[in-house]
Structure formats: C-alpha cells, structure tokens
Amino acid sequence: MDLKQHINEEKLPDHVALIMDGNGRWAKQRGKERIFGHENGVEAVRDTVKAAAEIGVSYLTFFAFSTENWCRPHLEVETLMDLLVHAIGNETPELHKNGVRLQAIGDLESLPELCREKLNEAMKLTEKNTKLIVTVALSYSARWEIVNATRKIAEKIANKTLSPDQIDEDLLHAAMETASLPDPDLLIRTSGELRISNFLLWQIAYTELYFTPVYWPDFRREHFYQAIIDYQRRERRFGKLNKQVAVSKNL
Ligand code: FPP
C-alpha cells in the first residue's frame, strides 16, 4: 500500500522530532557489536530526511547523542563520533543540493574538534537553505538546556538589563537552544520504549507523541508516513475544548 497518498497535505506537522532508539538491540539480534546498529541507523536518517522533504515537512530534529551517552564505553563513544563526522561529511553535498539546512543544538564545545569542524563546515555551507531545516541534537539534554537558559536569564538580571517581571514564556523560548524553531508538532520514538529521556522537555508541552516498536536501523519512510497519518487522525486541543479550538482557527 502506498501510504503517502493517505497523507493530508493540508494538515502536515510543521516540525517532527525523532528519538532514534534501538540501534544496540538491532545489532545484538544479528550477533554484532552495537556500533553496527549505529552505522545502519544512518540509512534510516537519510530516508527520513528525504521523505520529510518530499511531503513538505519544514523542520526535523534528531536526538543523535545525549549528555548521558558520554557514559557509554569509551570505544562506543569514539566510534559513534567518527560515524557522525563521516555521515556529516558524506551527506552534506546531497543535503545542500536539495535545499536542506543543517544545524545543531547541544553542548557542541564538548564534541571532539574534528566533529565540531565538520559540523561547522556543513552548517556554514547550508545556512541559506530553507526547504527543510534538519537539527541534530548532539551532547544535548533538556535539563542541561533549561539550566543554561536559566543562567543566561539570571546573568541579565544580575547586570540589570532585565527585570524579573519581564520573564515570560517568550523569553524562556528565546533562551533555549531551539530559539529559532517552532515547538515540535509530533515526536516519534522508535524501539518500543515509552519515555522522553530528557529530550526537548520545555518544547513538547503540547506535542503529539508517537511510539513504534521498530528499531531505528529498520525505520524507513513508510514508518514515517504511518506516524504522520496517525498524527492527522488526532484532534489537537492545546488544553482547550474542541469548540474553542474551532473558533480560534475560524472554523
Ligand atoms: C540509540 O540507540 C541511538 C544512538 C545513541 C545514536 C544514534 C545515532 C545515529 C543513528 C547516527 C547517525 C545520526 C545522524 C544524525 C547522522 P541505542 O544504542 O540506545 O540502542 P539500544 O537502546 O537498543 O541499546
């Protein structure tokens, strides 16, 4: 069945965030090292980006490496960083050709220098592209981001460029790593785990959640389309009643 034709182009999510999980289990099932799962996860990223660009989703955000992931065995962390450097190097020309902008959020200072360099090159090359904004979260955790945002605001208060009564949701939004992005409409997590794992906690207040048992290396455009079709069946109320939502949309 061609799932794409069941997608309503009028009701597309603008921003889809993805927690790519299950690489290790996928590799284990095949009697291989965990990194084999990460390597095969790159193809899933590629197919998801293509599918999103084709149907007209504007923003994709991938959770590629969490603050907590630094605690994994040294060899896995190092190999994952190498993989990211290579994936960024290999994919950027194609992304650029297709009008995709690449950006990153997280504690980028903590990344190995080569990884940072490749990332900066790719972000510079693609900075004017607007068809699809792909954001990779690297050495990211939502609590780290909220602590940082709080610190930035506290500094402004301490040097008297801001007063406490000026603190509101817009100010918090602007202090987050995701200041340039709208909040996600849809969050997809693979591998059957029903958790958020410290990802975009501030931003997902009204995000629709979609969990699939598929391990990330097996995730392909059909799974992405299925998640969007499921999202389109839901009624988003943002805490209001349906009739109030209809009025605010002029329906
Ligand atoms: C989680 O699976 C996955 C990761 C920590 C890494 C994801 C990274 C990639 C797929 C590399 C490519 C990414 C980009 C954006 C180019 P896990 O290891 O926690 O799996 P498990 O829960 O089965 O152990």
Residues whose N, C-alpha, C, O or C-beta is under 5 A from the ligand:
A	BS01	FPP	M20 D21 G22 N23 G24 R25 W26 H38 G41 V42 V45 F62 F63 A64 A87 V136
